[in-house]
Amino acid sequence: MPSRVGPVRRWSALFLVFCLLAEVAPAESKPLELKWNELSSMIAGHRVELTLPEGATIQGEAVAVREDTLVIDVQRSSGAKAYPKGSATIPRASVNVIKVERARGSAGRTLGTIGGVLTGVVVGGYTAAVATDSAGTAIPLFLGMATGISIAGYFLGRSADRRFTLIRVVP
């Protein structure tokens, strides 16, 4: 009996390529240029990422923009000694470019999850039917593939919902 696992590998590879292409960020446009006093309305309450002149990269939620500092709830930092997790104040002179993350709706997550579930059920069912001879191995294989592809669909949709804005601080 000829093996029909070849088409499953092709479809799996095609799905993997689609996922990787969707993760590639679109070309970044020219940064938005704002003055220091205009920053608060754009970044307060949003996840931000900034690279400081000394090379440290900080990610977290922007809490407040004060007259001479930026207050961030640091969640990740490459300079953990200088900027540990928790509240940190970044001097105004150290802030040049800020990357702001915003979520736009939930359509991508919804469509990604639905597409992932449907694809997972079809690919998992086909693989379980073709690649195994007993229900003892087919059921876990089906459940694993269906679950994995469903989760991948959700995260693919979530990445489609996220938008990034670059802001350059001008004097």
N, CA and C atoms as an extended XYZ file, in Angstrom:
513
Properties=species:S:1:pos:R:3:atomname:S:1:resname:S:1:resid:I:1 pbc="F F F"
N         0.846       -1.182        0.000 N   MET     1
C         0.000        0.000        0.000 CA  MET     1
C         0.891        1.246        0.000 C   MET     1
N         0.723        2.154       -0.951 N   PRO     2
C         1.573        3.345       -1.005 CA  PRO     2
C         1.255        4.297        0.142 C   PRO     2
N         2.312        4.912        0.639 N   SER     3
C         2.152        5.855        1.749 CA  SER     3
C         1.653        7.199        1.224 C   SER     3
N         0.697        7.783        1.927 N   ARG     4
C         0.155        9.071        1.516 CA  ARG     4
C         0.565       10.150        2.508 C   ARG     4
N         1.707        9.968        3.151 N   VAL     5
C         2.187       10.955        4.107 CA  VAL     5
C         2.779       12.156        3.376 C   VAL     5
N         3.213       11.987        2.112 N   GLY     6
C         3.803       13.068        1.326 CA  GLY     6
C         2.931       14.313        1.261 C   GLY     6
N         1.631       14.193        0.925 N   PRO     7
C         0.784       15.391        0.887 CA  PRO     7
C         0.666       16.078        2.248 C   PRO     7
N         0.682       15.306        3.312 N   VAL     8
C         0.604       15.905        4.645 CA  VAL     8
C         1.844       16.742        4.908 C   VAL     8
N         2.992       16.217        4.519 N   ARG     9
C         4.230       16.979        4.700 CA  ARG     9
C         4.198       18.262        3.884 C   ARG     9
N         3.691       18.180        2.662 N   ARG    10
C         3.613       19.389        1.831 CA  ARG    10
C         2.678       20.418        2.442 C   ARG    10
N         1.498       19.986        2.908 N   TRP    11
C         0.553       20.925        3.511 CA  TRP    11
C         1.107       21.491        4.815 C   TRP    11
N         1.779       20.657        5.591 N   SER    12
C         2.382       21.132        6.835 CA  SER    12
C         3.472       22.152        6.547 C   SER    12
N         4.289       21.874        5.534 N   ALA    13
C         5.346       22.812        5.153 CA  ALA    13
C         4.742       24.122        4.642 C   ALA    13
N         3.675       24.033        3.857 N   LEU    14
C         3.012       25.227        3.348 CA  LEU    14
C         2.444       26.060        4.488 C   LEU    14
N         1.829       25.399        5.477 N   PHE    15
C         1.290       26.112        6.636 CA  PHE    15
C         2.407       26.778        7.422 C   PHE    15
N         3.544       26.083        7.591 N   LEU    16
C         4.676       26.647        8.320 CA  LEU    16
C         5.228       27.866        7.595 C   LEU    16
N         5.360       27.792        6.279 N   VAL    17
C         5.834       28.930        5.495 CA  VAL    17
C         4.863       30.104        5.628 C   VAL    17
N         3.558       29.839        5.582 N   PHE    18
C         2.558       30.892        5.748 CA  PHE    18
C         2.703       31.566        7.109 C   PHE    18
N         2.891       30.766        8.157 N   CYS    19
C         3.049       31.319        9.512 CA  CYS    19
C         4.290       32.196        9.596 C   CYS    19
N         5.383       31.731        9.015 N   LEU    20
C         6.617       32.512        9.065 CA  LEU    20
C         6.503       33.799        8.268 C   LEU    20
N         5.842       33.759        7.117 N   LEU    21
C         5.664       34.976        6.326 CA  LEU    21
C         4.761       35.977        7.027 C   LEU    21
N         3.777       35.500        7.749 N   ALA    22
C         2.880       36.404        8.460 CA  ALA    22
C         3.593       37.088        9.617 C   ALA    22
N         4.623       36.449       10.166 N   GLU    23
C         5.358       37.025       11.276 CA  GLU    23
C         6.324       38.121       10.837 C   GLU    23
N         6.697       38.114        9.552 N   VAL    24
C         7.627       39.120        9.068 CA  VAL    24
C         6.936       40.474        9.133 C   VAL    24
N         7.558       41.404        9.813 N   ALA    25
C         6.951       42.720        9.982 CA  ALA    25
C         6.941       43.462        8.652 C   ALA    25
N         5.872       44.190        8.395 N   PRO    26
C         5.859       44.991        7.175 CA  PRO    26
C         6.919       46.079        7.256 C   PRO    26
N         7.303       46.592        6.120 N   ALA    27
C         8.326       47.630        6.093 CA  ALA    27
C         7.904       48.798        6.977 C   ALA    27
N         8.835       49.207        7.820 N   GLU    28
C         8.512       50.288        8.747 CA  GLU    28
C         8.523       51.617        8.005 C   GLU    28
N         7.538       52.431        8.307 N   SER    29
C         7.453       53.727        7.666 CA  SER    29
C         8.301       54.724        8.443 C   SER    29
N         8.317       55.921        7.969 N   LYS    30
C         9.081       56.987        8.608 CA  LYS    30
C         8.512       57.218       10.010 C   LYS    30
N         9.394       57.365       11.018 N   PRO    31
C         8.895       57.561       12.387 CA  PRO    31
C         8.077       58.850       12.523 C   PRO    31
N         7.104       58.783       13.405 N   LEU    32
C         6.293       59.940       13.741 CA  LEU    32
C         7.142       60.862       14.608 C   LEU    32
N         7.199       62.126       14.290 N   GLU    33
C         8.026       63.067       15.059 CA  GLU    33
C         7.136       63.888       15.983 C   GLU    33
N         7.414       63.786       17.277 N   LEU    34
C         6.636       64.490       18.294 CA  LEU    34
C         7.559       65.218       19.256 C   LEU    34
N         7.045       66.279       19.820 N   LYS    35
C         7.770       66.980       20.885 CA  LYS    35
C         7.509       66.266       22.198 C   LYS    35
N         8.374       66.512       23.178 N   TRP    36
C         8.278       65.830       24.475 CA  TRP    36
C         6.910       66.015       25.115 C   TRP    36
N         6.347       67.225       25.038 N   ASN    37
C         5.059       67.479       25.698 CA  ASN    37
C         3.884       66.821       24.969 C   ASN    37
N         4.095       66.312       23.757 N   GLU    38
C         3.044       65.619       23.009 CA  GLU    38
C         3.071       64.102       23.210 C   GLU    38
N         4.092       63.582       23.880 N   LEU    39
C         4.263       62.139       24.040 CA  LEU    39
C         3.201       61.489       24.904 C   LEU    39
N         2.796       62.135       25.962 N   SER    40
C         1.925       61.530       26.960 CA  SER    40
C         0.667       60.925       26.354 C   SER    40
N         0.007       61.655       25.495 N   SER    41
C        -1.251       61.153       24.923 CA  SER    41
C        -1.026       59.969       23.978 C   SER    41
N         0.166       59.846       23.420 N   MET    42
C         0.446       58.775       22.464 CA  MET    42
C         0.937       57.481       23.108 C   MET    42
N         1.639       57.577       24.258 N   ILE    43
C         2.265       56.367       24.789 CA  ILE    43
C         1.761       55.928       26.154 C   ILE    43
N         1.105       56.792       26.895 N   ALA    44
C         0.674       56.425       28.248 CA  ALA    44
C        -0.279       55.233       28.206 C   ALA    44
N         0.049       54.193       28.982 N   GLY    45
C        -0.782       53.007       29.049 CA  GLY    45
C        -0.505       51.968       27.974 C   GLY    45
N         0.446       52.215       27.091 N   HIS    46
C         0.780       51.278       26.018 CA  HIS    46
C         2.134       50.626       26.282 C   HIS    46
N         2.319       49.438       25.678 N   ARG    47
C         3.634       48.780       25.740 CA  ARG    47
C         4.584       49.542       24.836 C   ARG    47
N         5.774       49.816       25.361 N   VAL    48
C         6.781       50.539       24.595 CA  VAL    48
C         8.111       49.795       24.663 C   VAL    48
N         8.949       50.102       23.708 N   GLU    49
C        10.319       49.584       23.694 CA  GLU    49
C        11.228       50.728       23.315 C   GLU    49
N        12.305       50.918       24.078 N   LEU    50
C        13.281       51.930       23.725 CA  LEU    50
C        14.689       51.411       23.905 C   LEU    50
N        15.558       51.880       23.025 N   THR    51
C        16.968       51.561       23.124 CA  THR    51
C        17.675       52.828       23.578 C   THR    51
N        18.357       52.702       24.693 N   LEU    52
C        19.027       53.855       25.288 CA  LEU    52
C        20.409       54.049       24.675 C   LEU    52
N        20.966       55.250       24.779 N   PRO    53
C        22.282       55.520       24.176 CA  PRO    53
C        23.384       54.583       24.668 C   PRO    53
N        23.308       54.103       25.910 N   GLU    54
C        24.338       53.187       26.412 CA  GLU    54
C        24.152       51.764       25.915 C   GLU    54
N        23.105       51.505       25.104 N   GLY    55
C        22.910       50.212       24.476 CA  GLY    55
C        21.848       49.330       25.102 C   GLY    55
N        21.348       49.655       26.259 N   ALA    56
C        20.324       48.843       26.922 CA  ALA    56
C        18.984       49.005       26.200 C   ALA    56
N        18.259       47.897       26.075 N   THR    57
C        16.925       47.916       25.501 CA  THR    57
C        15.928       47.630       26.613 C   THR    57
N        14.902       48.469       26.705 N   ILE    58
C        13.907       48.349       27.763 CA  ILE    58
C        12.538       48.160       27.135 C   ILE    58
N        11.769       47.186       27.667 N   GLN    59
C        10.395       46.973       27.231 CA  GLN    59
C         9.497       47.005       28.450 C   GLN    59
N         8.356       47.645       28.300 N   GLY    60
C         7.404       47.712       29.399 CA  GLY    60
C         6.263       48.640       29.070 C   GLY    60
N         5.464       48.934       30.087 N   GLU    61
C         4.317       49.811       29.907 CA  GLU    61
C         4.688       51.232       30.313 C   GLU    61
N         4.394       52.180       29.419 N   ALA    62
C         4.642       53.590       29.725 CA  ALA    62
C         3.607       54.052       30.732 C   ALA    62
N         4.072       54.519       31.876 N   VAL    63
C         3.172       54.932       32.944 CA  VAL    63
C         2.884       56.425       32.851 C   VAL    63
N         3.938       57.242       32.737 N   ALA    64
C         3.751       58.692       32.710 CA  ALA    64
C         4.911       59.365       32.006 C   ALA    64
N         4.619       60.535       31.432 N   VAL    65
C         5.653       61.380       30.854 CA  VAL    65
C         5.702       62.638       31.706 C   VAL    65
N         6.791       62.772       32.434 N   ARG    66
C         6.967       63.958       33.284 CA  ARG    66
C         7.811       64.976       32.542 C   ARG    66
N         8.025       66.118       33.178 N   GLU    67
C         8.747       67.211       32.532 CA  GLU    67
C        10.148       66.817       32.078 C   GLU    67
N        10.845       66.009       32.875 N   ASP    68
C        12.219       65.662       32.527 CA  ASP    68
C        12.500       64.153       32.522 C   ASP    68
N        11.487       63.322       32.755 N   THR    69
C        11.684       61.876       32.766 CA  THR    69
C        10.483       61.145       32.165 C   THR    69
N        10.756       59.905       31.782 N   LEU    70
C         9.720       58.999       31.304 CA  LEU    70
C         9.643       57.860       32.315 C   LEU    70
N         8.449       57.608       32.858 N   VAL    71
C         8.268       56.554       33.852 CA  VAL    71
C         7.721       55.321       33.141 C   VAL    71
N         8.448       54.193       33.316 N   ILE    72
C         8.080       52.937       32.660 CA  ILE    72
C         8.022       51.836       33.694 C   ILE    72
N         7.018       50.965       33.565 N   ASP    73
C         6.967       49.734       34.353 CA  ASP    73
C         7.725       48.690       33.537 C   ASP    73
N         8.997       48.495       33.861 N   VAL    74
C         9.889       47.638       33.078 CA  VAL    74
C         9.474       46.177       33.237 C   VAL    74
N         9.287       45.500       32.086 N   GLN    75
C         8.967       44.078       32.093 CA  GLN    75
C        10.142       43.253       31.583 C   GLN    75
N        10.915       43.799       30.653 N   ARG    76
C        12.134       43.151       30.168 CA  ARG    76
C        13.185       44.204       29.913 C   ARG    76
N        14.428       43.834       30.198 N   SER    77
C        15.517       44.770       30.010 CA  SER    77
C        16.794       44.015       29.699 C   SER    77
N        17.560       44.543       28.730 N   SER    78
C        18.850       43.921       28.440 CA  SER    78
C        19.902       44.391       29.434 C   SER    78
N        19.695       45.520       30.054 N   GLY    79
C        20.579       46.027       31.102 CA  GLY    79
C        19.910       45.836       32.448 C   GLY    79
N        19.826       44.573       32.897 N   ALA    80
C        19.047       44.243       34.095 CA  ALA    80
C        19.587       44.914       35.357 C   ALA    80
N        20.886       45.197       35.402 N   LYS    81
C        21.438       45.849       36.604 CA  LYS    81
C        21.031       47.320       36.663 C   LYS    81
N        21.104       48.010       35.536 N   ALA    82
C        20.738       49.425       35.511 CA  ALA    82
C        19.231       49.627       35.536 C   ALA    82
N        18.483       48.721       34.883 N   TYR    83
C        17.030       48.845       34.799 CA  TYR    83
C        16.376       47.506       35.127 C   TYR    83
N        16.260       47.157       36.411 N   PRO    84
C        15.605       45.884       36.779 CA  PRO    84
C        14.092       45.992       36.568 C   PRO    84
N        13.407       44.853       36.671 N   LYS    85
C        11.951       44.842       36.531 CA  LYS    85
C        11.332       45.737       37.589 C   LYS    85
N        10.242       46.376       37.199 N   GLY    86
C         9.557       47.283       38.111 CA  GLY    86
C         9.577       48.688       37.551 C   GLY    86
N         9.225       49.634       38.361 N   SER    87
C         9.145       51.027       37.934 CA  SER    87
C        10.536       51.619       37.747 C   SER    87
N        10.716       52.326       36.618 N   ALA    88
C        11.993       52.976       36.335 CA  ALA    88
C        11.734       54.332       35.711 C   ALA    88
N        12.627       55.244       35.971 N   THR    89
C        12.546       56.566       35.357 CA  THR    89
C        13.699       56.695       34.376 C   THR    89
N        13.362       57.086       33.167 N   ILE    90
C        14.349       57.246       32.105 CA  ILE    90
C        14.520       58.746       31.867 C   ILE    90
N        15.742       59.245       31.941 N   PRO    91
C        15.953       60.681       31.710 CA  PRO    91
C        15.543       61.095       30.296 C   PRO    91
N        15.047       62.297       30.182 N   ARG    92
C        14.575       62.824       28.899 CA  ARG    92
C        15.672       62.800       27.840 C   ARG    92
N        16.903       63.065       28.218 N   ALA    93
C        18.022       63.102       27.275 CA  ALA    93
C        18.323       61.719       26.687 C   ALA    93
N        17.915       60.656       27.358 N   SER    94
C        18.183       59.292       26.885 CA  SER    94
C        17.118       58.764       25.930 C   SER    94
N        16.027       59.481       25.799 N   VAL    95
C        14.911       59.007       24.969 CA  VAL    95
C        14.967       59.690       23.606 C   VAL    95
N        15.268       58.886       22.569 N   ASN    96
C        15.303       59.424       21.207 CA  ASN    96
C        14.195       58.836       20.342 C   ASN    96
N        14.099       57.499       20.335 N   VAL    97
C        13.094       56.802       19.528 CA  VAL    97
C        12.355       55.820       20.418 C   VAL    97
N        11.026       55.823       20.310 N   ILE    98
C        10.179       54.933       21.101 CA  ILE    98
C         9.347       54.103       20.129 C   ILE    98
N         9.306       52.800       20.372 N   LYS    99
C         8.476       51.902       19.577 CA  LYS    99
C         7.246       51.575       20.416 C   LYS    99
N         6.074       51.968       19.942 N   VAL   100
C         4.826       51.793       20.683 CA  VAL   100
C         4.027       50.653       20.050 C   VAL   100
N         3.554       49.725       20.900 N   GLU   101
C         2.748       48.603       20.429 CA  GLU   101
C         1.285       48.871       20.756 C   GLU   101
N         0.441       48.688       19.763 N   ARG   102
C        -1.001       48.864       19.953 CA  ARG   102
C        -1.729       47.665       19.371 C   ARG   102
N        -2.783       47.261       20.029 N   ALA   103
C        -3.636       46.190       19.513 CA  ALA   103
C        -4.829       46.836       18.814 C   ALA   103
N        -5.132       46.335       17.618 N   ARG   104
C        -6.257       46.879       16.857 CA  ARG   104
C        -7.325       45.817       16.718 C   ARG   104
N        -8.275       45.819       17.606 N   GLY   105
C        -9.395       44.895       17.508 CA  GLY   105
C        -9.025       43.458       17.797 C   GLY   105
N        -9.952       42.564       17.501 N   SER   106
C        -9.726       41.143       17.751 CA  SER   106
C       -10.077       40.284       16.541 C   SER   106
N       -10.242       40.895       15.391 N   ALA   107
C       -10.626       40.138       14.195 CA  ALA   107
C        -9.553       39.135       13.803 C   ALA   107
N        -8.303       39.517       13.899 N   GLY   108
C        -7.220       38.605       13.538 CA  GLY   108
C        -7.175       37.383       14.438 C   GLY   108
N        -7.331       37.601       15.743 N   ARG   109
C        -7.337       36.466       16.677 CA  ARG   109
C        -8.521       35.552       16.402 C   ARG   109
N        -9.673       36.139       16.140 N   THR   110
C       -10.864       35.336       15.877 CA  THR   110
C       -10.696       34.503       14.605 C   THR   110
N       -10.296       35.158       13.520 N   LEU   111
C       -10.120       34.442       12.258 CA  LEU   111
C        -8.970       33.438       12.347 C   LEU   111
N        -7.887       33.816       13.021 N   GLY   112
C        -6.761       32.894       13.174 CA  GLY   112
C        -7.138       31.660       13.957 C   GLY   112
N        -7.917       31.834       15.024 N   THR   113
C        -8.338       30.688       15.829 CA  THR   113
C        -9.280       29.786       15.045 C   THR   113
N       -10.250       30.370       14.356 N   ILE   114
C       -11.180       29.566       13.561 CA  ILE   114
C       -10.435       28.816       12.456 C   ILE   114
N        -9.571       29.532       11.757 N   GLY   115
C        -8.783       28.888       10.702 CA  GLY   115
C        -7.864       27.812       11.257 C   GLY   115
N        -7.262       28.068       12.416 N   GLY   116
C        -6.387       27.078       13.039 CA  GLY   116
C        -7.136       25.831       13.462 C   GLY   116
N        -8.325       26.011       14.035 N   VAL   117
C        -9.122       24.858       14.456 CA  VAL   117
C        -9.535       24.022       13.245 C   VAL   117
N       -10.049       24.680       12.207 N   LEU   118
C       -10.470       23.943       11.012 CA  LEU   118
C        -9.289       23.228       10.353 C   LEU   118
N        -8.181       23.938       10.210 N   THR   119
C        -6.995       23.329        9.608 CA  THR   119
C        -6.471       22.195       10.481 C   THR   119
N        -6.450       22.407       11.800 N   GLY   120
C        -5.967       21.374       12.712 CA  GLY   120
C        -6.805       20.117       12.671 C   GLY   120
N        -8.107       20.269       12.599 N   VAL   121
C        -8.998       19.102       12.546 CA  VAL   121
C        -8.782       18.339       11.234 C   VAL   121
N        -8.684       19.060       10.124 N   VAL   122
C        -8.514       18.400        8.831 CA  VAL   122
C        -7.140       17.729        8.738 C   VAL   122
N        -6.078       18.481        9.023 N   VAL   123
C        -4.727       17.926        8.906 CA  VAL   123
C        -4.508       16.832        9.945 C   VAL   123
N        -4.958       17.065       11.176 N   GLY   124
C        -4.810       16.044       12.215 CA  GLY   124
C        -5.580       14.783       11.899 C   GLY   124
N        -6.801       14.905       11.403 N   GLY   125
C        -7.608       13.744       11.032 CA  GLY   125
C        -7.003       12.974        9.874 C   GLY   125
N        -6.549       13.708        8.873 N   TYR   126
C        -5.935       13.062        7.715 CA  TYR   126
C        -4.656       12.331        8.125 C   TYR   126
N        -3.813       12.983        8.902 N   THR   127
C        -2.563       12.375        9.344 CA  THR   127
C        -2.827       11.147       10.201 C   THR   127
N        -3.767       11.252       11.118 N   ALA   128
C        -4.086       10.117       11.984 CA  ALA   128
C        -4.638        8.950       11.173 C   ALA   128
N        -5.428        9.229       10.155 N   ALA   129
C        -6.013        8.160        9.352 CA  ALA   129
C        -4.980        7.481        8.462 C   ALA   129
N        -4.051        8.262        7.925 N   VAL   130
C        -3.098        7.729        6.966 CA  VAL   130
C        -1.858        7.135        7.645 C   VAL   130
N        -1.380        7.773        8.686 N   ALA   131
C        -0.085        7.401        9.253 CA  ALA   131
C        -0.153        6.328       10.339 C   ALA   131
N        -1.324        5.993       10.836 N   THR   132
C        -1.400        5.029       11.937 CA  THR   132
C        -2.346        3.887       11.594 C   THR   132
N        -2.160        2.785       12.338 N   ASP   133
C        -3.007        1.612       12.123 CA  ASP   133
C        -3.953        1.345       13.284 C   ASP   133
N        -3.731        2.021       14.424 N   SER   134
C        -4.578        1.739       15.583 CA  SER   134
C        -5.093        3.038       16.191 C   SER   134
N        -6.203        2.910       16.867 N   ALA   135
C        -6.800        4.077       17.516 CA  ALA   135
C        -5.939        4.557       18.681 C   ALA   135
N        -5.179        3.639       19.269 N   GLY   136
C        -4.320        4.008       20.395 CA  GLY   136
C        -3.264        5.028       20.029 C   GLY   136
N        -2.804        5.027       18.803 N   THR   137
C        -1.838        6.036       18.361 CA  THR   137
C        -2.502        7.148       17.556 C   THR   137
N        -3.631        6.856       16.923 N   ALA   138
C        -4.301        7.852       16.083 CA  ALA   138
C        -4.928        8.973       16.913 C   ALA   138
N        -5.530        8.621       18.038 N   ILE   139
C        -6.228        9.633       18.839 CA  ILE   139
C        -5.258       10.661       19.415 C   ILE   139
N        -4.164       10.256       20.071 N   PRO   140
C        -3.231       11.278       20.565 CA  PRO   140
C        -2.587       12.084       19.440 C   PRO   140
N        -2.309       11.440       18.304 N   LEU   141
C        -1.744       12.157       17.166 CA  LEU   141
C        -2.716       13.213       16.661 C   LEU   141
N        -3.983       12.836       16.514 N   PHE   142
C        -5.005       13.782       16.066 CA  PHE   142
C        -5.147       14.941       17.046 C   PHE   142
N        -5.270       14.617       18.341 N   LEU   143
C        -5.446       15.666       19.347 CA  LEU   143
C        -4.241       16.599       19.404 C   LEU   143
N        -3.052       16.041       19.321 N   GLY   144
C        -1.846       16.866       19.362 CA  GLY   144
C        -1.750       17.803       18.168 C   GLY   144
N        -1.993       17.275       16.979 N   MET   145
C        -1.906       18.118       15.784 CA  MET   145
C        -3.016       19.163       15.758 C   MET   145
N        -4.233       18.760       16.093 N   ALA   146
C        -5.347       19.713       16.074 CA  ALA   146
C        -5.115       20.823       17.089 C   ALA   146
N        -4.650       20.464       18.275 N   THR   147
C        -4.389       21.475       19.302 CA  THR   147
C        -3.250       22.389       18.901 C   THR   147
N        -2.154       21.815       18.427 N   GLY   148
C        -0.996       22.619       18.035 CA  GLY   148
C        -1.304       23.597       16.920 C   GLY   148
N        -1.996       23.135       15.899 N   ILE   149
C        -2.319       24.016       14.780 CA  ILE   149
C        -3.344       25.072       15.197 C   ILE   149
N        -4.257       24.738       16.104 N   SER   150
C        -5.222       25.725       16.607 CA  SER   150
C        -4.504       26.826       17.381 C   SER   150
N        -3.562       26.447       18.219 N   ILE   151
C        -2.799       27.442       18.987 CA  ILE   151
C        -1.966       28.306       18.046 C   ILE   151
N        -1.356       27.689       17.040 N   ALA   152
C        -0.579       28.452       16.060 CA  ALA   152
C        -1.469       29.455       15.333 C   ALA   152
N        -2.697       29.074       15.003 N   GLY   153
C        -3.633       29.986       14.351 CA  GLY   153
C        -3.977       31.180       15.221 C   GLY   153
N        -4.162       30.929       16.529 N   TYR   154
C        -4.450       32.028       17.447 CA  TYR   154
C        -3.289       33.018       17.471 C   TYR   154
N        -2.060       32.509       17.634 N   PHE   155
C        -0.909       33.408       17.727 CA  PHE   155
C        -0.641       34.121       16.405 C   PHE   155
N        -0.920       33.478       15.302 N   LEU   156
C        -0.809       34.121       14.002 CA  LEU   156
C        -1.810       35.274       13.900 C   LEU   156
N        -3.040       35.046       14.333 N   GLY   157
C        -4.048       36.100       14.332 CA  GLY   157
C        -3.705       37.224       15.287 C   GLY   157
N        -3.137       36.880       16.436 N   ARG   158
C        -2.742       37.901       17.406 CA  ARG   158
C        -1.658       38.799       16.833 C   ARG   158
N        -0.708       38.209       16.117 N   SER   159
C         0.335       39.038       15.517 CA  SER   159
C        -0.238       39.945       14.434 C   SER   159
N        -1.300       39.520       13.772 N   ALA   160
C        -1.942       40.361       12.760 CA  ALA   160
C        -2.682       41.540       13.402 C   ALA   160
N        -3.118       41.377       14.646 N   ASP   161
C        -3.835       42.444       15.337 CA  ASP   161
C        -2.904       43.526       15.892 C   ASP   161
N        -1.633       43.214       16.069 N   ARG   162
C        -0.701       44.168       16.675 CA  ARG   162
C        -0.143       45.127       15.635 C   ARG   162
N        -0.049       46.377       16.031 N   ARG   163
C         0.541       47.412       15.188 CA  ARG   163
C         1.626       48.118       15.991 C   ARG   163
N         2.693       48.498       15.289 N   PHE   164
C         3.800       49.203       15.932 CA  PHE   164
C         3.958       50.574       15.305 C   PHE   164
N         4.200       51.562       16.168 N   THR   165
C         4.421       52.931       15.723 CA  THR   165
C         5.758       53.392       16.271 C   THR   165
N         6.614       53.901       15.399 N   LEU   166
C         7.871       54.479       15.835 CA  LEU   166
C         7.682       55.971       16.046 C   LEU   166
N         8.141       56.445       17.184 N   ILE   167
C         8.033       57.864       17.499 CA  ILE   167
C         9.431       58.394       17.768 C   ILE   167
N         9.822       59.442       17.033 N   ARG   168
C        11.094       60.110       17.262 CA  ARG   168
C        10.798       61.393       18.045 C   ARG   168
N        11.502       61.555       19.142 N   VAL   169
C        11.322       62.739       19.993 CA  VAL   169
C        12.197       63.859       19.442 C   VAL   169
N        11.567       64.965       19.088 N   VAL   170
C        12.291       66.118       18.541 CA  VAL   170
C        12.287       67.231       19.580 C   VAL   170
N        13.340       68.062       19.553 N   PRO   171
C        13.400       69.177       20.521 CA  PRO   171
C        12.379       70.257       20.266 C   PRO   171
